[in-house]
Amino acid sequence: MLPSIQNTYSDPNAQFKAGTANALCEMATFIGKEFTVQKVVPILLDLLKDDNSEVKLNVVNGLVKIAKVID
């Protein structure tokens, strides 16, 4: 599933990217710390550079959730 998401997070639609950020963060709670740090966090950090504030907000909220999980 992650390869599909990796190919879609660069979509120009901001709502799609915001949804992708949410999905990745929810997924991170199930896939484990190591995989999250190696695969999910880099995607989220890339999405954090997006111009759209909704995308950034979803990423930041997601990173907070992830921090609680991997702590």
Secondary structure as UniProt FT lines:
FT   HELIX           2..8
FT   TURN            9..10
FT   HELIX           14..31
FT   HELIX           33..35
FT   HELIX           36..40
FT   HELIX           41..47
FT   TURN            48..49
FT   HELIX           53..70
//
